[in-house]
Amino acid sequence: MNVLGYLIPIALFLGFVGLLAFLWALKSGQFEDLDGAAHRILFDDDDLENPK
């Protein structure tokens, strides 16, 4: 049971770090364009780099 004295603070700390990472991602705009990557995969960029 002594190990819970170590595991609970570690779990709380890791949860807090995860929450901070999520809030940073929200603030920096990581979730602004959710459809952009889905649409970009449909276009072939190789044709634009090597014009004939």
N, C-alpha and C positions, 0 to 999 in steps of 0.2 A: 504494500500500500504506500510505501514511501516514494515509489517511483511516480505516483500521481502528482506529487509535489513538484516534480520536474516536467512531466508531460503536459499538465494543464497550462502552465505559463508559456511553454513552447508553442502549444496549439493556439493559444490566444494571440501570441506574437505573430505567428505565421498567418493567421486570419486577418490581423490588422495590416500586415504587409500586403496581402492580397487585396484588401479593400483599398489601400492607398494606390496600388497599381491600377485597379479598375477606375478609380476616380481620376487618376492622371490620364488614363486613356480617354475618358470622357472629355476632360478639359482640353486635351490636345487635338481633338477632332478625329480620332481613330474610327469612329462609327458614323461619320457624316455621309459617306457615299457607299451605301451597302450594295447598290446595284451596279456600280461602275465596274468592278472586277468581273461580274457575271457577263456584262456586255463586252468588255475588252477581250475576253477569251474567244469571242466569235470572229474577231477581225485578225487578218493575217498581216503582221507588220513586216514580213520579209519582202513583200512586193514594194513597199515604200522605200526600203533601204537600197535596193538594187534596181534602179530604173533602167529599162532597156531602150 
